[in-house]
Amino acid sequence: MSDPEMSNPEDPAGESGSAPAGHRQFTVPEDLAGARVDAGLSKMMDISRSQAAVLIAEGHVSSNAKRVGKSLKLTAGTVLDVVVPDRRDPLEIVEEVVDGLKILLDDDEFVVIDKPVGVAAHPSPGWVGPTVVGGLAGLGYRISTSGAPERAGIVHRLDVGTSGVMVVAKTENAYTVLKRAFKERTVDKVYHAVVQGLPDPLAGTIDAPIGRHPGHDWRFAVIEDGRDSVTHYEVLEAFGKASLVEVHLETGRTHQIRVHFSALRHPCAGDLTYGADPRLAATLGLTRQWLHARSLSFDHPRTGERVTVTSEYPQDLKYALEVLESGQA
């Protein structure tokens, strides 16, 4: 459960299907009139909506020699020109050395890693950077083959922009047991975040449903008909302009921590997507949200013994804390 933080294990982590490279032309049929261009293009090209959105965002879709935006509403008879770039299968697992990927605990059943920022959990459409799956393969790890091939062994996820502790199943038994543990909420997920201002009260619970933002496909928001989402927090240290908080996730929705604190008007420092002050981000030297998966506790999938693994702050987050502690922010 993205950003959450931990991305929801039940949410699809990627979509299959790809378009052949080259130039293609499509005439909008009557039944797609009024549809958004990304939705209509996905149907005409037989690709996922997210893949269509990537083509549009990259400027590969035009009409009358002008690039179109993804919010364009289609008109019957309109001709769309699409240039599909030649690139690798987005779900291909590429074995690679991932800079900063550390092994925190290596067990016969699972491996616990320290995921660096800028690394996705697994391959997915629209992502061309390094992945945890590819990094482990590059280190010679054999992980569980359960689930979709590109997500083998992945029982939970962290956002690309979130660093910290993450467990990956090696065996089929570990995959089944750990997947169930996340679903049944028996895993204790602890995060540390620096949020703007000082939350009031200093300790509390945010119980607010989360769903896709009605105006932005790539964002999430607190909405009335969203999914049940519960975040527990406690302020560890207050610095004036920002506070260090410890967060325990009861649920694991995409971007949960970021969305909940943004809704309280205390966004994570550096999280420009959810309303953070860019001036404070610059002062703290942040190029991403100050959010770190600090520790993970779960029952060993074979012995049942409780396992707890902790991750130290990476250098960029340490630096931001030092600036706050020095009073220079």
Backbone hydrogen bonds, N-H to C=O, Kabsch-Sander energy under -0.5 kcal/mol:
donor,donor_aa,acceptor,acceptor_aa,energy
3,D,4,P,-1.1
3,D,5,E,-0.5
5,E,2,S,-1.2
5,E,3,D,-9.9
7,S,1,M,-6.8
7,S,5,E,-0.6
7,S,157,R,-1.3
8,N,1,M,-0.8
11,D,8,N,-1.5
22,G,84,V,-2.6
24,R,82,V,-3.1
26,F,80,L,-2.5
28,V,26,F,-0.5
28,V,78,T,-2.9
32,L,29,P,-1.4
33,A,30,E,-1.6
34,G,74,L,-2.9
35,A,32,L,-2.0
37,V,72,L,-2.2
38,D,70,K,-0.9
40,G,36,R,-2.8
41,L,37,V,-2.8
42,S,38,D,-1.6
43,K,39,A,-1.3
44,M,40,G,-2.4
45,M,41,L,-2.6
46,D,42,S,-0.8
47,I,42,S,-1.8
52,A,48,S,-2.0
53,A,49,R,-2.4
54,V,50,S,-1.8
55,L,51,Q,-2.0
56,I,52,A,-2.1
57,A,53,A,-2.7
58,E,54,V,-2.2
59,G,56,I,-1.7
60,H,55,L,-2.6
62,S,81,D,-2.5
63,S,66,K,-2.7
66,K,63,S,-1.3
68,V,61,V,-2.0
72,L,69,G,-1.6
74,L,35,A,-3.2
77,G,28,V,-3.0
78,T,75,T,-2.2
80,L,26,F,-3.4
80,L,78,T,-0.5
81,D,62,S,-3.1
82,V,24,R,-3.2
82,V,80,L,-0.5
83,V,60,H,-2.5
84,V,22,G,-3.3
84,V,82,V,-0.6
87,R,85,P,-0.8
92,E,89,D,-2.0
94,V,92,E,-0.7
95,E,93,I,-0.6
96,E,134,G,-1.7
98,V,96,E,-0.7
99,D,97,V,-0.7
101,L,98,V,-1.8
102,K,100,G,-0.7
102,K,114,D,-1.3
104,L,102,K,-0.6
104,L,112,V,-2.8
105,L,112,V,-1.7
107,D,105,L,-0.6
107,D,110,F,-2.6
111,V,168,V,-2.5
112,V,105,L,-3.1
113,I,111,V,-0.5
113,I,166,M,-3.1
114,D,102,K,-2.5
115,K,113,I,-0.7
115,K,164,G,-3.3
118,G,160,V,-2.9
119,V,116,P,-0.9
119,V,160,V,-0.8
120,A,130,P,-2.2
127,W,124,S,-2.0
128,V,126,G,-0.5
132,V,120,A,-2.3
133,V,121,A,-1.4
135,G,131,T,-2.4
136,L,132,V,-2.7
137,A,133,V,-2.0
138,G,134,G,-2.2
139,L,135,G,-1.1
140,G,137,A,-1.4
141,Y,136,L,-2.7
143,I,141,Y,-0.6
144,S,169,A,-1.9
151,R,148,A,-1.7
152,A,149,P,-1.2
153,G,146,S,-0.8
154,I,151,R,-2.4
155,V,153,G,-0.7
155,V,167,V,-0.6
157,R,7,S,-0.8
159,D,5,E,-0.9
162,T,159,D,-1.5
163,S,291,L,-1.1
164,G,115,K,-2.1
165,V,293,A,-2.2
166,M,113,I,-1.9
168,V,111,V,-2.7
169,A,153,G,-2.6
170,K,109,E,-2.9
171,T,109,E,-1.5
175,Y,171,T,-2.0
176,T,172,E,-2.2
177,V,173,N,-2.6
178,L,174,A,-2.8
179,K,175,Y,-2.2
180,R,176,T,-1.9
181,A,177,V,-2.1
182,F,178,L,-2.3
183,K,179,K,-2.0
184,E,180,R,-2.8
185,R,182,F,-0.7
186,T,181,A,-2.4
187,V,181,A,-0.7
188,D,297,S,-2.5
189,K,187,V,-0.8
189,K,249,L,-0.5
190,V,188,D,-0.6
190,V,295,S,-2.3
191,Y,247,V,-3.0
192,H,292,H,-2.6
193,A,245,V,-2.3
194,V,290,W,-1.6
195,V,193,A,-0.6
195,V,243,S,-2.6
196,Q,267,P,-2.6
197,G,241,K,-3.2
204,G,233,Y,-2.0
206,I,231,T,-3.6
207,D,205,T,-0.7
208,A,206,I,-0.6
208,A,229,S,-1.6
210,I,227,R,-2.2
211,G,221,A,-2.5
213,H,219,R,-2.5
216,H,213,H,-0.6
219,R,216,H,-1.4
221,A,211,G,-2.8
223,I,209,P,-1.3
223,I,221,A,-0.7
226,G,223,I,-1.7
227,R,210,I,-3.0
231,T,206,I,-2.6
232,H,248,H,-2.6
233,Y,204,G,-2.7
234,E,246,E,-1.8
235,V,202,L,-2.9
236,L,244,L,-3.2
237,E,244,L,-1.6
239,F,242,A,-2.9
241,K,239,F,-1.0
243,S,195,V,-2.7
244,L,237,E,-2.9
245,V,193,A,-3.3
245,V,243,S,-0.6
246,E,234,E,-3.0
247,V,191,Y,-3.3
248,H,232,H,-2.9
249,L,189,K,-1.8
249,L,247,V,-0.5
250,E,230,V,-2.0
250,E,248,H,-0.6
251,T,230,V,-1.3
255,H,2,S,-1.3
256,Q,253,R,-2.1
259,V,255,H,-3.0
260,H,256,Q,-2.8
261,F,257,I,-2.3
262,S,258,R,-1.6
263,A,259,V,-2.3
264,L,260,H,-1.1
265,R,262,S,-1.6
266,H,261,F,-3.1
269,A,194,V,-3.1
271,D,268,C,-2.3
272,L,270,G,-1.7
274,Y,271,D,-1.1
275,G,272,L,-1.3
276,A,271,D,-2.0
281,A,277,D,-2.0
282,A,278,P,-2.2
283,T,279,R,-2.0
284,L,280,L,-2.3
285,G,281,A,-0.5
285,G,282,A,-0.8
286,L,281,A,-2.7
290,W,269,A,-2.5
291,L,289,Q,-1.6
292,H,192,H,-2.6
293,A,163,S,-3.0
294,R,190,V,-1.1
294,R,292,H,-1.2
295,S,190,V,-1.9
296,L,309,V,-2.1
297,S,188,D,-1.9
298,F,307,V,-2.3
300,H,305,E,-3.4
304,G,300,H,-1.7
307,V,298,F,-3.2
309,V,296,L,-2.2
311,S,294,R,-3.2
318,K,314,P,-2.2
319,Y,315,Q,-2.5
320,A,316,D,-1.7
321,L,317,L,-2.0
322,E,318,K,-2.4
323,V,319,Y,-2.1
324,L,320,A,-2.0
325,E,321,L,-3.0
326,S,322,E,-1.7
327,G,323,V,-0.5
327,G,324,L,-1.1
328,Q,323,V,-1.6
329,A,323,V,-0.6
